Amino acid sequence: MAAMREKWFETFEDLEREFNRKLEAANKKAQQMEERALKAEVQRDEALDKITDQRHRIYEAGTELEEEKGKNQKLLAQRNRDYENSSLTSAQTIRHKKICNSREKTGRKPGGQQGHKGHCRKKQVPTKDPILLPPPQEVLGMDSFAGFGIVINICMVLGHFKHQAYIYQLLYNGL
């Protein structure tokens, strides 16, 4: 029985050593995997930083490109300026080209058209009541003048006053 017990202990010790060996190998492999994972995280962080830097550079380059395109467009517009899009007359330009009239003829006569209201200055509203001008002294003393009852309105635009006066005419000659 003692021999059997020793064999059991030997077998158990062998199994324990084999288990410890496998456990150490597994721990070593886990340690290696952990180191590898840490390296991968560091590489990933470095790659992300590099990508971020590249994005910043690309954004700056794009911004500069847009600015340069704007400057280029402005300079081209200045270079191509002629009498059509500047204050220069056509006689002052070096390269003359024919000015085409693209207006289609309507058959109407030139000038204001019938039925068109027109564009005029806005009417000013008087700020005070109308002032009735008295008749002249020559008219009051003579019977040869007669009033028509027609009122002439004279509006002064600057002060916004409205003046009214009657019209008088000589009866015998119409003046």
Helices and strands as residue ranges (DSSP letters): H 2-79, E 131-132, H 137-141, E 145-156, E 161-170
